[in-house]
């Protein structure tokens, strides 16, 4: 049987010193995956009950990164009062726990049920550009349950790739690869993405990028004012789009109700070769900011986004 392409890339990217730990993770993987799969067979109403208990534990008992979340929210929304910030923080932790059980459910949920959780708007934008022979780069943020988009290959009936950074834990890496690729999503390690674009230029595809993480100092990045703060942003999406003249869109994700999300495709740039420097990245930052302002509890506030 042919091995998963993303898993092969993840293995090849490992330093030699981590081989022993990764091999140990391979042994643990069947037990980890088996436990997750059995847990995912529970009906959704029971999983949401578990989410409620988890929320109580990490918010009231563990106080998981509460100081980070509160600081991020206070800086991002300086005009909001304390009670408004506190309400957004509680909403974030509830959404965070719901996302976790929804991700675990992905281990066994049928594609048809997963489709019902996503209302996709503007799919014709992607399909039209692919028919014209252009790659489509879909940039997005950690808004809503971004993992639920593993069902996009079924909904769009096109080749969909996700760029990801392999985890140091072999067992967790394999678990995420398996759940994310269940419905045909192709996982590509971030270090292999340029090569993938070049070797597949004759096969137009859609590529998903989570581009709102904090870049390393050594990487190429731009700086913008984002949520009232000077923020460094990856320049990778813009550089890759200009290199390949791929169309760039933004995926605007908001929660409609518990377990259901609206995903809207918004065009950023259709001809990157003619764009000005920082134009594409700047448009992405503005759209991400609008996304967060519309659904503030849905962004990943526990991430140390402004640590540099």
C-alpha positions as CSV (number, residue, x, y, z in Angstrom):
1,X,0.0,0.0,0.0
2,X,1.3,3.5,-0.9
3,X,2.2,5.5,2.2
4,X,0.6,8.9,2.9
5,X,2.6,11.6,1.1
6,X,2.5,14.0,4.1
7,X,3.6,11.3,6.5
8,X,6.6,10.4,4.3
9,X,7.6,14.1,4.2
10,X,7.3,14.4,7.9
11,X,9.5,11.4,8.4
12,X,12.1,12.7,6.0
13,X,12.2,16.1,7.7
14,X,13.3,14.7,11.1
15,X,16.8,15.2,12.4
16,X,18.8,12.0,13.1
17,X,18.8,12.6,16.8
18,X,15.0,12.3,17.0
19,X,14.7,8.9,15.3
20,X,14.6,6.9,18.5
21,X,11.9,9.0,20.0
22,X,9.9,8.9,16.7
23,X,10.3,5.1,16.5
24,X,8.9,4.8,20.0
25,X,6.0,7.0,18.9
26,X,5.3,4.6,16.1
27,X,4.8,1.8,18.6
28,X,2.4,3.9,20.7
29,X,0.4,5.1,17.7
30,X,-2.0,2.1,17.4
31,X,-3.0,2.5,21.0
32,X,-3.5,6.2,20.7
33,X,-5.5,6.0,17.5
34,X,-7.6,3.1,18.8
35,X,-8.5,5.1,21.9
36,X,-9.4,8.2,19.9
37,X,-11.4,6.2,17.4
38,X,-13.4,4.5,20.1
39,X,-14.0,7.9,21.9
40,X,-15.1,9.4,18.5
41,X,-17.9,6.8,18.2
42,X,-19.8,8.4,21.0
43,X,-22.8,10.5,19.9
44,X,-22.2,14.2,19.6
45,X,-24.4,15.2,22.5
46,X,-22.2,13.1,24.8
47,X,-19.1,14.6,23.3
48,X,-20.5,18.1,24.0
49,X,-21.2,17.0,27.6
50,X,-17.5,16.1,27.8
51,X,-16.6,19.5,26.3
52,X,-18.6,21.2,29.1
53,X,-16.7,19.3,31.7
54,X,-13.4,20.0,30.0
55,X,-14.2,23.7,29.9
56,X,-14.9,23.7,33.6
57,X,-11.6,22.0,34.4
58,X,-9.3,24.0,32.2
59,X,-11.0,27.4,32.9
60,X,-11.9,27.2,36.6
61,X,-9.4,24.6,37.9
62,X,-6.3,24.5,35.6
63,X,-6.6,28.2,34.5
64,X,-4.9,27.2,31.3
65,X,-3.1,30.2,29.8
66,X,-5.7,32.6,31.2
67,X,-3.2,35.4,31.7
68,X,-2.1,35.0,28.0
69,X,-5.7,35.1,26.8
70,X,-6.6,38.0,28.9
71,X,-3.6,40.0,27.9
72,X,-4.1,39.3,24.2
73,X,-7.8,40.3,24.4
74,X,-7.1,43.5,26.4
75,X,-4.5,44.6,23.8
76,X,-6.6,43.6,20.8
77,X,-9.8,45.4,22.0
78,X,-8.6,48.4,24.1
79,X,-12.1,50.0,23.9
80,X,-13.9,47.1,25.5
81,X,-14.7,47.0,29.2
82,X,-13.5,44.3,31.5
83,X,-16.8,42.4,31.6
84,X,-16.9,42.4,27.7
85,X,-13.3,41.0,27.6
86,X,-14.2,38.4,30.2
87,X,-17.3,37.3,28.2
88,X,-15.1,36.9,25.1
89,X,-12.6,34.9,27.1
90,X,-15.3,32.5,28.4
91,X,-16.6,32.1,24.8
92,X,-13.1,31.3,23.6
93,X,-12.6,28.5,26.1
94,X,-16.0,27.0,25.4
95,X,-15.2,27.1,21.6
96,X,-11.8,25.7,22.3
97,X,-13.2,22.7,24.1
98,X,-15.9,22.2,21.4
99,X,-13.3,22.3,18.7
100,X,-11.3,19.6,20.5
101,X,-14.2,17.1,20.6
102,X,-15.2,18.0,17.0
103,X,-11.7,17.2,15.9
104,X,-11.7,13.9,17.8
105,X,-15.1,13.1,16.1
106,X,-13.3,13.5,12.8
107,X,-11.7,10.1,13.4
108,X,-14.9,8.3,12.5
109,X,-17.6,10.7,11.3
110,X,-18.9,9.9,7.8
111,X,-18.2,12.4,5.1
112,X,-21.9,13.2,4.6
113,X,-22.3,14.2,8.2
114,X,-19.1,16.3,8.2
115,X,-20.4,18.1,5.1
116,X,-23.5,19.2,7.1
117,X,-21.4,21.0,9.5
118,X,-20.0,23.4,6.9
119,X,-21.9,26.0,4.9
120,X,-19.6,26.9,2.0
121,X,-20.1,30.2,0.2
122,X,-18.3,31.2,-2.9
123,X,-17.1,27.8,-3.9
124,X,-17.5,28.8,-7.6
125,X,-14.5,31.3,-7.1
126,X,-12.2,28.4,-6.5
127,X,-13.7,26.1,-9.2
128,X,-13.5,28.8,-11.9
129,X,-9.9,29.6,-11.3
130,X,-8.9,26.0,-11.2
131,X,-10.7,25.4,-14.5
132,X,-8.6,28.3,-16.0
133,X,-5.5,26.3,-15.0
134,X,-4.4,28.4,-12.0
135,X,-3.5,27.2,-8.5
136,X,-5.5,28.7,-5.7
137,X,-3.9,29.6,-2.4
138,X,-6.5,29.8,0.4
139,X,-5.0,31.7,3.3
140,X,-6.9,31.6,6.6
141,X,-6.5,32.1,10.3
142,X,-7.1,30.0,13.4
143,X,-10.8,31.0,13.4
144,X,-13.7,28.8,14.3
145,X,-12.9,25.1,13.9
146,X,-10.4,25.2,11.0
147,X,-9.8,21.4,11.3
148,X,-13.3,20.7,10.1
149,X,-12.2,21.9,6.6
150,X,-10.7,18.4,6.1
151,X,-14.0,17.8,4.2
152,X,-13.3,20.4,1.5
153,X,-12.1,17.8,-1.1
154,X,-15.5,16.1,-0.9
155,X,-17.5,19.4,-1.0
156,X,-15.5,20.9,-3.9
157,X,-14.5,17.7,-5.7
158,X,-11.1,19.2,-6.4
159,X,-7.5,18.4,-5.3
160,X,-7.0,20.2,-1.9
161,X,-3.7,20.3,-0.1
162,X,-2.9,21.6,3.4
163,X,0.5,22.9,4.3
164,X,1.6,21.8,7.8
165,X,4.5,21.7,10.1
166,X,5.3,18.1,11.2
167,X,5.1,17.5,15.0
168,X,8.0,16.3,17.0
169,X,5.8,13.5,18.4
170,X,5.6,10.7,15.9
171,X,2.3,9.3,17.3
172,X,0.5,12.7,17.4
173,X,1.9,13.5,14.0
174,X,0.4,10.3,12.5
175,X,-2.9,10.8,14.4
176,X,-3.4,14.3,12.9
177,X,-2.3,13.2,9.4
178,X,-4.8,10.3,9.5
179,X,-7.8,12.4,10.7
180,X,-7.0,15.4,8.4
181,X,-6.6,13.2,5.3
182,X,-9.6,10.9,5.8
183,X,-11.7,12.7,3.1
184,X,-8.9,13.1,0.5
185,X,-6.9,16.1,1.9
186,X,-3.3,15.9,0.9
187,X,-0.9,16.9,3.7
188,X,2.3,18.7,2.6
189,X,5.2,19.5,5.0
190,X,6.0,23.2,4.9
191,X,9.5,22.6,3.7
192,X,8.3,20.7,0.7
193,X,5.6,23.2,-0.5
194,X,7.8,25.0,-3.1
195,X,8.8,21.7,-4.7
196,X,5.2,20.6,-4.7
197,X,4.1,23.7,-6.6
198,X,6.8,23.3,-9.2
199,X,6.3,19.6,-9.8
200,X,2.5,20.0,-10.0
201,X,2.2,23.2,-12.1
202,X,0.3,21.3,-14.8
203,X,-2.3,20.0,-12.2
204,X,-4.1,23.1,-10.7
205,X,-5.0,22.5,-7.0
206,X,-6.1,24.3,-3.9
207,X,-3.7,24.9,-1.1
208,X,-4.7,25.8,2.5
209,X,-2.3,28.0,4.5
210,X,-2.8,28.9,8.2
211,X,-0.9,32.2,8.0
212,X,-1.5,33.9,11.3
213,X,1.2,32.3,13.4
214,X,4.1,34.2,14.8
215,X,7.0,33.8,12.4
216,X,10.6,33.1,13.4
217,X,13.0,36.1,13.3
218,X,15.0,34.3,10.7
219,X,12.1,34.0,8.2
220,X,11.1,36.6,5.7
221,X,8.2,38.6,7.1
222,X,6.3,41.9,6.9
223,X,5.1,44.1,9.7
224,X,1.5,45.6,10.0
225,X,-0.7,47.1,12.6
226,X,-3.0,44.2,13.4
227,X,-5.6,44.4,16.3
228,X,-4.0,47.6,17.4
229,X,-0.5,46.1,17.7
230,X,2.6,46.1,15.6
231,X,2.6,42.5,14.2
232,X,5.0,40.5,12.1
233,X,3.3,38.4,9.5
234,X,4.6,35.5,7.3
235,X,5.5,36.7,3.8
236,X,5.5,33.1,2.5
237,X,2.0,33.1,1.0
238,X,2.7,36.3,-1.0
239,X,6.2,35.2,-2.1
240,X,4.8,31.8,-3.3
241,X,1.8,33.4,-5.1
242,X,4.1,35.8,-6.9
243,X,6.5,33.0,-7.8
244,X,3.7,30.8,-9.3
245,X,1.1,33.5,-10.2
246,X,-1.5,31.5,-8.1
247,X,-4.8,33.1,-7.2
248,X,-5.0,34.1,-3.5
249,X,-8.2,33.9,-1.5
250,X,-9.2,34.3,2.1
251,X,-11.4,31.7,3.9
252,X,-13.6,33.6,6.3
253,X,-14.8,31.2,9.0
254,X,-17.5,32.0,11.6
255,X,-19.6,29.8,13.8
256,X,-23.3,29.6,12.9
257,X,-24.3,27.4,15.8
258,X,-22.7,24.7,17.9
259,X,-20.9,22.4,15.5
260,X,-21.9,24.3,12.4
261,X,-19.6,26.8,10.5
262,X,-20.0,29.3,7.7
263,X,-17.0,29.4,5.3
264,X,-16.9,32.2,2.7
265,X,-14.3,32.4,-0.1
266,X,-13.1,36.0,-0.6
267,X,-10.7,36.9,-3.4
268,X,-7.5,38.7,-2.4
269,X,-5.6,38.7,-5.6
270,X,-6.1,37.1,-9.1
271,X,-2.9,38.3,-10.7
272,X,0.0,38.3,-8.1
273,X,2.7,39.0,-10.7
274,X,1.2,42.6,-11.1
275,X,0.7,43.2,-7.3
276,X,2.8,45.5,-5.3
277,X,5.1,44.4,-2.4
278,X,3.1,43.6,0.8
279,X,-0.2,44.2,-1.0
280,X,-1.4,40.5,-0.8
281,X,-0.2,40.1,2.8
282,X,-1.8,43.4,3.8
283,X,-5.1,42.4,2.4
284,X,-4.9,39.1,4.2
285,X,-4.3,40.9,7.5
286,X,-7.3,43.2,7.0
287,X,-9.6,40.3,6.2
288,X,-8.3,38.3,9.2
289,X,-8.9,41.2,11.5
290,X,-12.5,41.6,10.2
291,X,-13.0,37.8,10.7
292,X,-11.9,38.1,14.3
293,X,-14.0,41.2,15.0
294,X,-17.1,39.4,13.7
295,X,-16.5,36.3,15.8
296,X,-14.0,37.3,18.5
297,X,-14.4,34.2,20.7
298,X,-13.4,31.9,17.8
299,X,-9.8,32.9,17.3
300,X,-6.9,31.1,19.1
301,X,-6.2,33.6,21.8
302,X,-4.1,31.2,23.9
303,X,-1.4,31.4,21.2
304,X,1.4,33.8,22.1
305,X,1.0,35.7,18.9
306,X,2.9,38.8,19.9
307,X,5.8,37.1,21.8
308,X,8.3,38.8,19.5
